[in-house]
C-alpha cells in the first residue's frame, strides 16, 4: 500500500529538526542512520527529517536507543512533540491567518521553556492589552479588510491566553524601552492602559519578568534590532527575527549563543525589575 506523506506542519518540522540534530551529532549520514534504525531506504530518514513522515509513539524507544537520546527530559520532549503532531495546528484552526511563518512561532510557544523578548518598537503581542493590540494591528495595514483584522486579532488573543495559561508555564523575560512606552499608541488613554497592563502582568505572573531601558541610558546592546530567543527542553535553542510577512529562524549554536549574550547585556543595560516597575508607574502617571 502506498504510504501518503504527512503535511510538514510546524510541530512536525520541530521534531524533524531534532532527529536531524541527533543524527549529525553522531556524525552519521542519512544512509547510516537508515541502516542503524532498520529502514531499508535512506529516503525514509529524509522524509522524517523534512517533516513529511511522522514517527509513531511506539517507535520512540527504538529511536532513543539508536540515536543515543538518554536524557529523560529530552525523551519526554520528543514524546510530547509526537503526541502533539496528531493535534490540529494553529494554521488548521485558522487557515489563511496562522499559516507559516506564524505557525512556527505558535508551535514554539507551545513547546519552549523560556522566551526572551526584545521588541523595542511596540510592546510584544504576548504582553499587549486589547485596545493597544487593536491599535497596533490596524496601524500595521498588513490586513486589508475588517474581517481579516478580526480573525487575526482572535488568533493573537487565543495565542496569548494559551501561552500564559500553559500547564507548564512559559517563562517570559521582556526588555522594553521607555521611548516605546511613552509612544501614545492608540491614544493617550490606551498607552496608559498598556503600561498598567504590564505592571499587572509582572505582579500577577512570577514567570514574567519585565525590564525597561530608560531614555537616559543612551546607546544599548539592542540597537541591532528586535528578536526573540527561545530555549527548549531538548537543549536546541533558537532565535526568531520577524518582519511584516516573514520570519527568520536561526538555529546555529554559535549564532544563538551570540543572541543569548546580547540578551544578557540588555538585562544589564535595563533597569532591574523592581526599578523598572517603578518607572512604569511613573510613565502611567505621566500619561494621565
Buried (B, 14 or more C-beta within 10 A) or exposed (E): EEEEEEEBBBBBBBBBBBBBBBBEEEEBEBEBBBBBBEBEEBEBBBBBBBBBBBBEEEEBEEBBEBBEBEEEEBBEBBEBBBEBBEEEBBBEEBEEBBEBBBBBBBBBBBBBBBBBBBBBBBBBBBBBBBBBBBBBBBEEEEBEEEEBBEBBBEBBBBBBEBBBEEEEBBBBBBBBBBEBBBBEBBEEEBBBBBBBBBBEBBEEBEEBBBBBBBEEEEEBBBEEEBBBBBBBBBBBBBBBBBEEEEBEBBEEEEEBEEBBEBBEEBBEBBBEBEEBBBBBEEBBEEBE
